[in-house]
Amino acid sequence: MAYLLQQLLIDSAHRYPDKVAVRARGRSLTYGELDLRSSQLARLLRERGVRRGDRVGLFFPKAVESVVAMLGVLKAGAVYVPLDPHAPARRVASIADDCGVRALITTAERLRTLPPRSTACTVLVSGAAQGAEQVPWSALETFPASAPPESAIESDLAYILYTSGSTGRPKGVMLTHRNALTFVDWCAATFRIGPDDRLSNHAPLHFDLSVFDVYNALGAGATVSLIHEEITVFPQRLAALIEEHDITVWYSVPSALVYLLLHADLAARDLDRLRLVLFAGEVFPMKYLKTLADLLPRAELYNLYGPTETNVCTYHRVDRWKLAGQERLPIGRACANTDVFALDDEGRRVGPGGTGELVVRGPSVTPGYWGDPEKSRRARLDNPLAPYPGEPLYRTGDLVTLDEHGEYLFLGRRDNQVKSRGYRIELGDIEAALYAHPAVVEAAVIAVPDDDVGSRLRAFVAVRAGETLTAGVLQTHCAGLIPRYMVPERIELRAELPKTSTGKTDRTRLTAEARVAEAA
Amino acid sequence: MLSMDRDARAAIREFVMDRLAPTTGRLDIADEDDLIDTGVIDSLGIFQLVAFLEERFGITIGDEEITPENFGSVLAIERLVASRSR
């Protein structure tokens, strides 16, 4: 049994050296090639001073090299940090600084956008290397074909995924090999991923849905097709790729599936090979789910649930016969080796029908946030139901209720976290970006629910008297600080924002106004 | 015809610069610049753009025409509009 993620690759490379492991942008790598290249990369990183536990940033658009980089870093005993290739350079640089990346794997083009920083080495996936610190990808060939001796254990970190933070500073969720393997082992048993499966990878690599795609493929000796960012904009191309790559297992946020439903004419396509369609990250609007279920009569559909901090912790198999009568799709019951239950504000267990915060217990739960013991502590609490201390629970912040079938239903958030196109967004993160503009005196961001994308972001901003500012200028300003999916689509400028009787920004009123404006 | 083309290009440019580019922080986009890899057109923006083109130029754009070739740059979009306006 594997206890490190890279062992999934090594085992499959022994069994299926000539099978295709990864496809991306018209290129592919066999298991043998992936194993070889990642071992050479591990040797290179070690030679350049990367040590066990060091962080290595991955900053380039999806390519077959993405998987080489992930596995190469792990074989070096280090921790990879996937960086959003489309995020503003300042945010990427602040994340790299936050976790102190010791090496960077990027392209010459992307590297030029970043402020200079000192690293042990920079490996360039493409473009010419300059100076002794930069190493071209072609240099891998000169390194030994065997990986350095294994020293990591399962509780060592494997990767760090950064998500939106409520104060404007991204949070680095630390995940260990054991965290990831708990999930992957459950998937392998539940979904029977086999060597003949072909998995899609729609989610960005800094998003935890990718963990499913990559490691389930590697564990089974299957093929994963990394869908590059540009294709996801064009629904017809995306649908064609599912057909051409004979995808059997699809996993994405619901909004990506809704996008295909609305614009890709799925009924005209041959999608019979698609045996499993999984979705997670946000609520799937029932009207679209019914359409999807009708269009894919042979596929099994599953709703998966879980924050980055635990990966998937509950699941629900869609029952086609019940869909017509269901108002909301359950997030379901706990995955194997995972315990979930709901607690009220006093830490008491909530019974069926009651409302409480979902908490998660088990080996999939993150050890915490990088460099932030305070946030790590607040997200976890000692299990109030256990007779002995020292066994923390992760508090999801999600309010749930248990239905009569023993399945959980998601009711909403306890805080200002929202989902848009499956991205997890703290409204405070966006407000912090707005406040960073010197002319902004008040800012409130409202998420208006939307069936197609989850929610649409609207901002209300009060501008300092005497200053002139336009929505476009403010959007451009935000785009320099936060990723595109967080920049409000509409910004309304006002002399001042409405207040409640206690003097706080009246979010209820702004929400009502935003909804009216949306409907108009 | 030439002046009409220029009008079309200007209108497309204006929409791209005012409605799509601000959320990417890009201030300078030339007519031939890539709009996809740079993220100026993403999955939300593309259908806002299609709705705008249909309304502004009185044309219908089918889902099968929504391709990187037709939407890769301001020039490409202008070519698409011109081919449909005749």
HADDOCK unambig.tbl for C-alpha pairs under 7 A between the chains (distance, minus, plus):
assign (segid A and resid 230 and name CA) (segid B and resid 36 and name CA) 6.08 0.50 0.50
assign (segid A and resid 230 and name CA) (segid B and resid 37 and name CA) 6.16 0.50 0.50
assign (segid A and resid 233 and name CA) (segid B and resid 42 and name CA) 5.41 0.50 0.50
assign (segid A and resid 233 and name CA) (segid B and resid 43 and name CA) 4.45 0.50 0.50
assign (segid A and resid 234 and name CA) (segid B and resid 66 and name CA) 6.45 0.50 0.50
assign (segid A and resid 234 and name CA) (segid B and resid 67 and name CA) 6.00 0.50 0.50
assign (segid A and resid 236 and name CA) (segid B and resid 64 and name CA) 6.32 0.50 0.50
assign (segid A and resid 263 and name CA) (segid B and resid 63 and name CA) 5.88 0.50 0.50
assign (segid A and resid 264 and name CA) (segid B and resid 63 and name CA) 6.82 0.50 0.50
assign (segid A and resid 472 and name CA) (segid B and resid 18 and name CA) 6.58 0.50 0.50
assign (segid A and resid 472 and name CA) (segid B and resid 22 and name CA) 5.59 0.50 0.50
assign (segid A and resid 475 and name CA) (segid B and resid 22 and name CA) 5.26 0.50 0.50
assign (segid A and resid 475 and name CA) (segid B and resid 23 and name CA) 5.29 0.50 0.50
assign (segid A and resid 476 and name CA) (segid B and resid 22 and name CA) 4.45 0.50 0.50
assign (segid A and resid 476 and name CA) (segid B and resid 23 and name CA) 5.66 0.50 0.50
assign (segid A and resid 476 and name CA) (segid B and resid 24 and name CA) 6.62 0.50 0.50
assign (segid A and resid 476 and name CA) (segid B and resid 25 and name CA) 4.24 0.50 0.50
assign (segid A and resid 477 and name CA) (segid B and resid 25 and name CA) 6.71 0.50 0.50
assign (segid A and resid 479 and name CA) (segid B and resid 23 and name CA) 5.32 0.50 0.50
assign (segid A and resid 479 and name CA) (segid B and resid 24 and name CA) 5.20 0.50 0.50
assign (segid A and resid 479 and name CA) (segid B and resid 25 and name CA) 4.71 0.50 0.50
assign (segid A and resid 480 and name CA) (segid B and resid 25 and name CA) 5.78 0.50 0.50
assign (segid A and resid 484 and name CA) (segid B and resid 23 and name CA) 5.77 0.50 0.50
assign (segid A and resid 484 and name CA) (segid B and resid 24 and name CA) 5.86 0.50 0.50
assign (segid A and resid 487 and name CA) (segid B and resid 23 and name CA) 5.81 0.50 0.50
